[in-house]
């Protein structure tokens, strides 16, 4: 199913579902109470849970997993304040540690929300599909090539099992952008795409704490997970973790066709001892027909900020930002696609409407390709080399440890040096 096939509103899909009292494999009768499991109880996970339960009133919060017990308890308490008896997460369904998700998958849930730090998502996604669960997976889906291959395998298996994979690419769920991109790809009213430009320029997200603040005896993985935004294996780097939204929109601009290669620059301007991610990138993607797109990512405090995209066509310039999409044509006329909806809520509305109506949402391929493009950009910046999709996907460098244990030792690569580190 393409994104255009899924433009009807969730209300319309729910109405259609009333005609289907008994649904086939992978679908849920209207009177079935769907049990939700949450993996990753931080801010994004708690938000996704609220949106999932808002999307379908016949759902319950059934099980939770997180590396830390306190995170689980805070989420359970906060959710109960709003949804009361629909929160049914007793102590025996609160699973702590890095592998607690395995117990959650076996706890009787129907839908799982994967909202951990990115390094853990690919393996969890694959195992969730193997367990027969419907999945909401935040972006990015992986931080290395091994994880990408797991996402691709999970996507294929989900199609075979008729299971849903909804992604956290919220911009793809904005009605304003959907209308603009439908015009862009559906005719000549906006002209032919010639180039794209995107920026994710903001302040420092989660500063790395000083080394002396590390609690005595704490394991390497524990310290790295607590400070997940500062390590490539846990977050993918700032470009992969946040600017992937721009990457996803650039991929959308080129009708979901992967570029031929990418050339990037990047580095670290603001010191952050202890971590190993860059704080700025410029990634230049080139397609086979000569068209291109550039994405700039920067995380510096007290500096100019901008999160937006521009699409340059033969007829004008399309600007995309949090207010929606606007077009300025070369003849001086303009078109505004209007204010946008709440895309975070629509993601879940459409997932649960699909479960109830007999539709299937599988964004796995788009999730994998967007993550691949972002990792390509990071690899090109780290190495100083031109990187193709095939090179990135076939990399044998495993950043994510095979064994997950908060107490385990795990040394990470120091700062990457272009020209010296040629394989990452």
BADREN-429604 format. One record per residue (C-alpha): residue in one letter; x, y, z negated. Coordinates in nm, 4 decimals. Layout:
[rec A,[X,Y,Z]];
...
This chain:
[rec X,[0.0000,0.0000,0.0000]];
[rec X,[0.1389,0.3404,0.0969]];
[rec X,[0.1088,0.6508,-0.1162]];
[rec X,[-0.1580,0.7882,0.1212]];
[rec X,[-0.3729,0.4792,0.0601]];
[rec X,[-0.3771,0.5716,-0.3086]];
[rec X,[-0.4943,0.9315,-0.2816]];
[rec X,[-0.8514,0.8673,-0.4131]];
[rec X,[-0.8955,0.9835,-0.7696]];
[rec X,[-0.8864,0.7454,-1.0612]];
[rec X,[-1.2519,0.8283,-1.1279]];
[rec X,[-1.3427,0.7093,-0.7792]];
[rec X,[-1.1470,0.3903,-0.8246]];
[rec X,[-1.3098,0.3237,-1.1611]];
[rec X,[-1.6520,0.3692,-1.0019]];
[rec X,[-1.5609,0.1210,-0.7291]];
[rec X,[-1.4531,-0.1243,-0.9978]];
[rec X,[-1.8092,-0.1510,-1.1280]];
[rec X,[-1.8887,-0.3493,-0.8134]];
[rec X,[-1.6289,-0.6127,-0.9054]];
[rec X,[-1.7349,-0.7902,-1.2282]];
[rec X,[-1.4877,-1.0755,-1.1779]];
[rec X,[-1.1483,-0.9897,-1.0386]];
[rec X,[-0.8704,-1.2044,-0.8963]];
[rec X,[-0.5157,-1.2690,-1.0188]];
[rec X,[-0.3390,-0.9581,-1.1474]];
[rec X,[-0.6666,-0.7709,-1.2039]];
[rec X,[-0.8675,-0.7073,-1.5215]];
[rec X,[-1.2475,-0.7294,-1.5619]];
[rec X,[-1.3997,-0.4085,-1.6919]];
[rec X,[-1.4926,-0.5660,-2.0250]];
[rec X,[-1.1426,-0.7025,-2.0894]];
[rec X,[-0.9523,-0.5174,-2.3589]];
[rec X,[-0.6022,-0.4522,-2.2288]];
[rec X,[-0.3194,-0.4794,-2.4799]];
[rec X,[-0.0336,-0.2327,-2.4383]];
[rec X,[0.3235,-0.2867,-2.5505]];
[rec X,[0.5720,-0.0013,-2.5770]];
[rec X,[0.9481,-0.0507,-2.5446]];
[rec X,[1.1354,0.2638,-2.6424]];
[rec X,[0.9562,0.4742,-2.9033]];
[rec X,[1.1245,0.8091,-2.8465]];
[rec X,[0.9563,1.1234,-2.7206]];
[rec X,[0.9005,1.0028,-2.3645]];
[rec X,[0.7785,0.6649,-2.4828]];
[rec X,[0.5321,0.8151,-2.7298]];
[rec X,[0.4055,1.0507,-2.4601]];
[rec X,[0.3614,0.7691,-2.2079]];
[rec X,[0.1703,0.5676,-2.4682]];
[rec X,[-0.0692,0.8561,-2.5347]];
[rec X,[-0.1295,0.8938,-2.1608]];
[rec X,[-0.1830,0.5204,-2.1102]];
[rec X,[-0.4434,0.5022,-2.3868]];
[rec X,[-0.6140,0.8156,-2.2575]];
[rec X,[-0.6303,0.6648,-1.9086]];
[rec X,[-0.8386,0.3642,-2.0155]];
[rec X,[-1.0612,0.3648,-2.3231]];
[rec X,[-1.0712,-0.0152,-2.3378]];
[rec X,[-0.7033,-0.0445,-2.4332]];
[rec X,[-0.5254,-0.1013,-2.7626]];
[rec X,[-0.1688,-0.0333,-2.8735]];
[rec X,[-0.0689,-0.3904,-2.9586]];
[rec X,[0.3096,-0.4110,-3.0034]];
[rec X,[0.6178,-0.1886,-3.0200]];
[rec X,[0.9913,-0.2410,-2.9772]];
[rec X,[1.2813,-0.0049,-3.0338]];
[rec X,[1.6441,-0.0227,-3.1387]];
[rec X,[1.5486,0.1498,-3.4644]];
[rec X,[1.2694,0.0778,-3.7091]];
[rec X,[1.2078,0.4439,-3.7926]];
[rec X,[1.1245,0.5250,-3.4309]];
[rec X,[0.8596,0.2535,-3.4234]];
[rec X,[0.6962,0.3651,-3.7475]];
[rec X,[0.6808,0.7286,-3.6348]];
[rec X,[0.5176,0.6311,-3.3061]];
[rec X,[0.2648,0.3988,-3.4691]];
[rec X,[0.1695,0.6664,-3.7218]];
[rec X,[0.1473,0.9437,-3.4632]];
[rec X,[-0.0627,0.7355,-3.2251]];
[rec X,[-0.2967,0.6230,-3.5047]];
[rec X,[-0.3651,0.9851,-3.5939]];
[rec X,[-0.5265,1.0253,-3.2524]];
[rec X,[-0.6554,0.6816,-3.1537]];
[rec X,[-0.7290,0.5347,-3.4994]];
[rec X,[-0.8627,0.1766,-3.4740]];
[rec X,[-0.7222,0.1335,-3.1232]];
[rec X,[-0.3763,0.1151,-3.2815]];
[rec X,[-0.3257,-0.2473,-3.3872]];
[rec X,[0.0478,-0.2813,-3.4489]];
[rec X,[0.1069,-0.4650,-3.7768]];
[rec X,[0.4583,-0.5199,-3.9094]];
[rec X,[0.4838,-0.8602,-3.7393]];
[rec X,[0.4446,-0.6913,-3.3982]];
[rec X,[0.7085,-0.4245,-3.4612]];
[rec X,[1.0322,-0.5521,-3.3101]];
[rec X,[1.3653,-0.3828,-3.3786]];
[rec X,[1.7079,-0.4174,-3.2205]];
[rec X,[1.8191,-0.4154,-2.8580]];
[rec X,[1.6571,-0.7510,-2.7785]];
[rec X,[1.3306,-0.7046,-2.9663]];
[rec X,[1.1618,-0.6463,-2.6304]];
[rec X,[1.1752,-1.0230,-2.5669]];
[rec X,[0.9460,-1.0843,-2.8644]];
[rec X,[0.7203,-0.8005,-2.7501]];
[rec X,[0.6860,-0.9587,-2.4041]];
[rec X,[0.5662,-1.2800,-2.5738]];
[rec X,[0.3253,-1.1066,-2.8148]];
[rec X,[0.0142,-1.1311,-2.5969]];
[rec X,[0.0308,-0.7931,-2.4214]];
[rec X,[-0.1047,-0.7248,-2.0710]];
[rec X,[0.0816,-0.4040,-1.9866]];
[rec X,[0.4266,-0.2885,-2.0959]];
[rec X,[0.5629,0.0658,-2.0902]];
[rec X,[0.9415,0.0647,-2.0371]];
[rec X,[1.0653,0.3923,-2.1831]];
[rec X,[1.4061,0.2995,-2.3225]];
[rec X,[1.7247,0.4768,-2.2209]];
[rec X,[1.7897,0.3961,-1.8523]];
[rec X,[2.0679,0.1397,-1.8907]];
[rec X,[1.8252,-0.1150,-2.0368]];
[rec X,[1.5363,-0.0779,-1.7944]];
[rec X,[1.6397,-0.2949,-1.5007]];
[rec X,[1.6835,-0.6160,-1.6992]];
[rec X,[1.3660,-0.5455,-1.8947]];
[rec X,[1.1712,-0.4799,-1.5741]];
[rec X,[1.2834,-0.8080,-1.4210]];
[rec X,[1.1999,-1.0047,-1.7356]];
[rec X,[0.8630,-0.8308,-1.7722]];
[rec X,[0.7593,-0.9313,-1.4214]];
[rec X,[0.8856,-1.2839,-1.4823]];
[rec X,[0.6629,-1.2890,-1.7922]];
[rec X,[0.3597,-1.1911,-1.5822]];
[rec X,[0.3185,-0.8378,-1.7211]];
[rec X,[0.2030,-0.5211,-1.5502]];
[rec X,[0.4643,-0.2467,-1.5908]];
[rec X,[0.5021,0.1267,-1.6205]];
[rec X,[0.8753,0.1933,-1.5752]];
[rec X,[1.0330,0.5313,-1.6353]];
[rec X,[1.3005,0.6639,-1.4034]];
[rec X,[1.5815,0.5946,-1.3294]];
[rec X,[1.5367,0.2200,-1.3121]];
[rec X,[1.9072,0.1349,-1.3473]];
[rec X,[2.2509,0.2857,-1.4068]];
[rec X,[2.4660,0.0499,-1.1971]];
[rec X,[2.4440,-0.1709,-0.8879]];
[rec X,[2.3814,-0.4869,-1.0865]];
[rec X,[2.0754,-0.3196,-1.2351]];
[rec X,[1.9597,-0.2073,-0.8910]];
[rec X,[1.9684,-0.5631,-0.7682]];
[rec X,[1.7530,-0.6646,-1.0655]];
[rec X,[1.4984,-0.3953,-0.9763]];
[rec X,[1.4825,-0.5170,-0.6170]];
[rec X,[1.4318,-0.8757,-0.7339]];
[rec X,[1.1581,-0.7636,-0.9763]];
[rec X,[0.9812,-0.5709,-0.7006]];
[rec X,[0.9747,-0.8732,-0.4733]];
[rec X,[0.8487,-1.0994,-0.7504]];
[rec X,[0.5784,-0.8482,-0.8504]];
[rec X,[0.4423,-0.8558,-0.4957]];
[rec X,[0.4311,-1.2352,-0.5050]];
[rec X,[0.2512,-1.2308,-0.8414]];
[rec X,[0.0181,-0.9400,-0.7558]];
[rec X,[0.1519,-0.7420,-1.0517]];
[rec X,[0.1633,-0.3639,-1.0832]];
[rec X,[0.4822,-0.1564,-1.1107]];
[rec X,[0.4070,0.2106,-1.1706]];
[rec X,[0.7008,0.4524,-1.1784]];
[rec X,[0.7688,0.7634,-1.3832]];
[rec X,[0.8248,0.9869,-1.0791]];
[rec X,[0.5631,1.2345,-1.1926]];
[rec X,[0.6164,1.4771,-0.9030]];
[rec X,[0.4743,1.2154,-0.6665]];
[rec X,[0.1485,1.2371,-0.8618]];
[rec X,[0.0926,1.6132,-0.8239]];
[rec X,[-0.2127,1.6787,-0.6052]];
[rec X,[-0.0558,1.9937,-0.4609]];
[rec X,[0.2573,1.8070,-0.3509]];
[rec X,[0.0616,1.5122,-0.2191]];
[rec X,[-0.1383,1.7414,0.0049]];
[rec X,[0.1730,1.9234,0.1286]];
[rec X,[0.3650,1.6052,0.2016]];
[rec X,[0.0599,1.4538,0.3744]];
[rec X,[0.0599,1.7543,0.6076]];
[rec X,[0.4365,1.7329,0.6494]];
[rec X,[0.4251,1.3691,0.7598]];
[rec X,[0.0783,1.3594,0.9153]];
[rec X,[0.1143,1.6030,1.2044]];
[rec X,[0.2916,1.9131,1.3301]];
[rec X,[0.1201,2.1793,1.1184]];
[rec X,[0.4302,2.2325,0.9022]];
[rec X,[0.6888,2.1528,1.1689]];
[rec X,[0.9667,1.8953,1.1834]];
[rec X,[1.1921,1.8518,0.8790]];
[rec X,[1.5446,1.9779,0.9446]];
[rec X,[1.7007,1.9912,0.5974]];
[rec X,[1.6230,1.9722,0.2271]];
[rec X,[1.7587,2.1441,-0.0846]];
[rec X,[1.6940,2.0695,-0.4488]];
[rec X,[1.8144,2.2093,-0.7813]];
[rec X,[1.8031,2.0814,-1.1358]];
[rec X,[1.9801,2.3600,-1.3213]];
[rec X,[1.9101,2.3726,-1.6923]];
[rec X,[2.0725,2.3813,-2.0347]];
[rec X,[2.2614,2.1037,-2.2120]];
[rec X,[2.0181,1.8229,-2.2889]];
[rec X,[2.1575,1.6216,-2.5814]];
[rec X,[2.5006,1.7471,-2.6932]];
[rec X,[2.7555,1.4849,-2.7973]];
[rec X,[2.8108,1.5128,-3.1734]];
[rec X,[3.1656,1.5472,-3.3085]];
[rec X,[3.3513,1.2195,-3.3596]];
[rec X,[3.3791,1.2830,-3.7336]];
[rec X,[2.9999,1.2627,-3.7676]];
[rec X,[2.9983,0.8973,-3.6652]];
[rec X,[2.8844,0.6902,-3.9659]];
[rec X,[3.1520,0.4552,-4.1022]];
[rec X,[3.1262,0.0980,-3.9767]];
[rec X,[2.8753,0.1730,-3.7027]];
[rec X,[2.9158,-0.0404,-3.3878]];
[rec X,[3.0129,0.1025,-3.0505]];
[rec X,[2.6821,0.0155,-2.8860]];
[rec X,[2.4932,0.1638,-3.1811]];
[rec X,[2.6828,0.4925,-3.1529]];
[rec X,[2.6398,0.5017,-2.7761]];
[rec X,[2.2667,0.4255,-2.7914]];
[rec X,[2.2150,0.6949,-3.0555]];
[rec X,[2.3853,0.9376,-2.8151]];
[rec X,[2.2620,0.7728,-2.4975]];
[rec X,[2.2595,1.0872,-2.2843]];
[rec X,[2.6390,1.1185,-2.3064]];
[rec X,[2.7442,0.7835,-2.1571]];
[rec X,[2.7197,0.6675,-1.7974]];
[rec X,[2.6094,0.3147,-1.8824]];
[rec X,[2.3183,0.4285,-2.0980]];
[rec X,[2.1879,0.7294,-1.9003]];
[rec X,[2.3444,0.7001,-1.5545]];
[rec X,[2.4967,1.0490,-1.5974]];
[rec X,[2.3018,1.3757,-1.5954]];
[rec X,[2.2537,1.3596,-1.2176]];
[rec X,[2.0986,1.0137,-1.2234]];
[rec X,[1.8903,1.0797,-1.5347]];
[rec X,[1.7348,1.4150,-1.4450]];
[rec X,[1.8201,1.5297,-1.0924]];
[rec X,[1.6795,1.1967,-0.9725]];
[rec X,[1.3480,1.3833,-0.9521]];
[rec X,[1.5009,1.6015,-0.6790]];
[rec X,[1.6498,1.2901,-0.5203]];
[rec X,[1.3055,1.1302,-0.5163]];
[rec X,[1.1497,1.4358,-0.3517]];
[rec X,[1.4311,1.4486,-0.0948]];
[rec X,[1.3655,1.0832,-0.0141]];
[rec X,[0.9949,1.1700,0.0180]];
[rec X,[1.0861,1.4593,0.2481]];
[rec X,[1.2595,1.2167,0.4843]];
[rec X,[0.9599,0.9817,0.4756]];
[rec X,[1.1293,0.7409,0.2327]];
[rec X,[1.4148,0.6643,0.4724]];
[rec X,[1.7525,0.6201,0.3004]];
[rec X,[2.0379,0.8456,0.4154]];
[rec X,[2.3393,0.7129,0.6034]];
[rec X,[2.5891,0.8355,0.3431]];
[rec X,[2.6599,1.0948,0.0741]];
[rec X,[2.9584,1.3187,-0.0055]];
[rec X,[2.9665,1.4849,-0.3481]];
[rec X,[3.1579,1.7060,-0.5852]];
[rec X,[3.1234,1.7160,-0.9614]];
[rec X,[3.3037,1.7491,-1.2887]];
[rec X,[3.2935,1.8704,-1.6455]];
[rec X,[3.3177,2.2420,-1.7270]];
[rec X,[3.1897,2.2492,-2.0849]];
[rec X,[3.4023,2.0189,-2.3060]];
[rec X,[3.2188,1.7282,-2.4676]];
[rec X,[3.4721,1.5000,-2.6387]];
[rec X,[3.3582,1.1451,-2.6910]];
[rec X,[3.1181,1.1118,-2.3979]];
[rec X,[3.2067,1.0396,-2.0351]];
[rec X,[2.9459,1.2131,-1.8160]];
[rec X,[2.9860,1.5134,-1.5846]];
[rec X,[2.7876,1.8327,-1.6407]];
[rec X,[2.7614,1.9477,-1.2775]];
[rec X,[2.7175,1.7880,-0.9345]];
[rec X,[2.6565,1.8835,-0.5746]];
[rec X,[2.5561,1.5865,-0.3629]];
[rec X,[2.5234,1.6179,0.0157]];
[rec X,[2.3217,1.3470,0.1906]];
[rec X,[2.3344,1.2898,0.5658]];
[rec X,[2.0871,1.1005,0.7824]];
[rec X,[2.1710,0.9203,1.1075]];
[rec X,[2.0090,1.1863,1.3254]];
[rec X,[2.2266,1.4625,1.1765]];
[rec X,[1.9718,1.6087,0.9347]];
[rec X,[2.0814,1.6518,0.5757]];
[rec X,[1.9837,1.7374,0.2218]];
[rec X,[2.1746,1.8874,-0.0717]];
[rec X,[2.1003,1.8574,-0.4421]];
[rec X,[2.2682,2.0679,-0.7080]];
[rec X,[2.2611,1.9603,-1.0724]];
[rec X,[2.4048,2.1598,-1.3615]];
[rec X,[2.3679,2.1543,-1.7390]];
[rec X,[2.5157,2.4644,-1.9006]];
[rec X,[2.3632,2.6677,-2.1834]];
[rec X,[2.2958,3.0435,-2.1546]];
[rec X,[2.3088,3.0348,-1.7731]];
[rec X,[2.0674,3.0799,-1.4848]];
[rec X,[1.8118,2.8003,-1.4596]];
[rec X,[1.6080,2.6646,-1.1709]];
[rec X,[1.4245,2.3387,-1.1060]];
[rec X,[1.2812,2.3486,-0.7558]];
[rec X,[1.3104,2.2183,-0.4007]];
[rec X,[1.3008,2.3656,-0.0515]];
[rec X,[1.2190,2.1886,0.2717]];
[rec X,[1.3383,2.3624,0.5865]];
[rec X,[1.1289,2.2842,0.8943]];
[rec X,[1.1050,2.4121,1.2508]];
[rec X,[0.8061,2.6239,1.1455]];
[rec X,[0.8970,2.7533,0.8017]];
[rec X,[1.0186,2.6855,0.4490]];
[rec X,[0.8253,2.4795,0.1939]];
[rec X,[0.9024,2.5567,-0.1703]];
[rec X,[0.8202,2.2970,-0.4334]];
[rec X,[0.8243,2.3733,-0.8059]];
[rec X,[0.6192,2.3207,-1.1194]];
[rec X,[0.3401,2.5363,-0.9764]];
[rec X,[0.2966,2.3114,-0.6733]];
[rec X,[0.3880,2.3645,-0.3068]];
[rec X,[0.3910,2.6864,-0.1087]];
[rec X,[0.4830,2.7422,0.2579]];
[rec X,[0.6273,3.0555,0.4168]];
[rec X,[0.6070,3.0265,0.7933]];
[rec X,[0.8566,3.1927,1.0261]];
[rec X,[0.5761,3.4094,1.1703]];
[rec X,[0.5231,3.5665,0.8271]];
[rec X,[0.2067,3.3803,0.7287]];
[rec X,[0.1836,3.1751,0.4098]];
[rec X,[0.0006,2.8735,0.2761]];
[rec X,[-0.0406,2.7847,-0.0902]];
[rec X,[-0.1430,2.4323,-0.1826]];
[rec X,[-0.2787,2.5507,-0.5161]];
[rec X,[-0.2160,2.4709,-0.8777]];
[rec X,[-0.1280,2.1167,-0.9662]];
[rec X,[-0.2748,1.8618,-1.2077]];
[rec X,[-0.1077,1.6844,-1.5000]];
[rec X,[0.1055,1.4273,-1.3140]];
[rec X,[0.2124,1.2473,-1.6324]];
[rec X,[-0.1516,1.1618,-1.6977]];
[rec X,[-0.2305,1.0761,-1.3355]];
[rec X,[0.0476,0.8132,-1.3321]];
[rec X,[-0.1374,0.6159,-1.5952]];
[rec X,[-0.4861,0.6939,-1.4656]];
[rec X,[-0.3926,0.5349,-1.1354]];
[rec X,[-0.2179,0.2361,-1.2920]];
[rec X,[-0.5155,0.1433,-1.5091]];
[rec X,[-0.7672,0.2260,-1.2365]];
[rec X,[-0.5790,-0.0171,-1.0138]];
[rec X,[-0.5965,-0.2863,-1.2807]];
[rec X,[-0.9715,-0.2385,-1.3115]];
[rec X,[-1.0538,-0.1957,-0.9412]];
[rec X,[-0.8560,-0.4655,-0.7654]];
[rec X,[-0.5930,-0.2357,-0.6172]];
[rec X,[-0.2239,-0.2994,-0.6755]];
[rec X,[0.0330,-0.0272,-0.7366]];
[rec X,[0.3887,-0.1348,-0.6639]];
[rec X,[0.6338,0.1543,-0.6638]];
[rec X,[0.9280,-0.0783,-0.7141]];
[rec X,[1.0831,-0.0137,-0.3745]];
[rec X,[1.0576,0.3634,-0.4109]];
[rec X,[1.1890,0.3347,-0.7665]];
[rec X,[1.4864,0.1283,-0.6473]];
[rec X,[1.5661,0.3493,-0.3470]];
[rec X,[1.5524,0.6716,-0.5463]];
[rec X,[1.7770,0.5209,-0.8133]];
[rec X,[2.0130,0.3957,-0.5402]];
[rec X,[2.0363,0.7426,-0.3843]];
[rec X,[2.1115,0.8990,-0.7225]];
[rec X,[2.3781,0.6410,-0.8070]];
[rec X,[2.5322,0.6954,-0.4616]];
[rec X,[2.5642,1.0663,-0.5391]];
[rec X,[2.7271,0.9987,-0.8746]];
[rec X,[2.9672,0.7438,-0.7283]];
[rec X,[3.0720,0.9874,-0.4564]];
[rec X,[3.1420,1.2563,-0.7177]];
[rec X,[3.3344,1.0207,-0.9459]];
[rec X,[3.5510,0.8811,-0.6636]];
[rec X,[3.5771,1.1635,-0.4122]];
[rec X,[3.4811,0.9136,-0.1410]];
[rec X,[3.2015,0.8993,0.1140]];
[rec X,[2.9504,0.6413,-0.0136]];
[rec X,[2.6881,0.4503,0.1847]];
[rec X,[2.3794,0.2776,0.0437]];
[rec X,[2.5314,-0.0623,0.1155]];
[rec X,[2.8545,0.0237,-0.0658]];
[rec X,[2.6637,0.1438,-0.3699]];
[rec X,[2.4299,-0.1536,-0.3772]];
[rec X,[2.7088,-0.4095,-0.3367]];
[rec X,[2.9373,-0.2638,-0.6052]];
[rec X,[3.0566,-0.5259,-0.8520]];
[rec X,[3.1333,-0.2756,-1.1275]];
[rec X,[2.9072,-0.3529,-1.4250]];
[rec X,[2.8664,-0.0550,-1.6539]];
[rec X,[2.5969,-0.2112,-1.8735]];
[rec X,[2.7284,-0.4759,-2.1168]];
[rec X,[2.6022,-0.8301,-2.0646]];
[rec X,[2.5337,-0.8773,-2.4368]];
[rec X,[2.3199,-0.6200,-2.6174]];
[rec X,[2.4040,-0.5874,-2.9852]];
[rec X,[2.4132,-0.2657,-3.1867]];
[rec X,[2.7065,-0.3999,-3.3886]];
[rec X,[2.9083,-0.4969,-3.0802]];
[rec X,[3.2276,-0.3318,-2.9644]];
[rec X,[3.1990,-0.1692,-2.6220]];
[rec X,[3.4710,0.0507,-2.4788]];
[rec X,[3.3649,0.2928,-2.2073]];
[rec X,[3.5683,0.4379,-1.9223]];
[rec X,[3.7221,0.7769,-1.9947]];
[rec X,[3.6547,1.0735,-1.7652]];
[rec X,[3.6428,0.9650,-1.4031]];
[rec X,[3.9047,1.1237,-1.1780]];
[rec X,[3.8247,1.1635,-0.8050]];
[rec X,[4.0902,1.0073,-0.5847]];
[rec X,[4.2129,0.7914,-0.8696]];
[rec X,[3.8964,0.6044,-0.9663]];
[rec X,[3.7979,0.4706,-0.6246]];
[rec X,[3.5510,0.2038,-0.7345]];
[rec X,[3.2809,0.2898,-0.9882]];
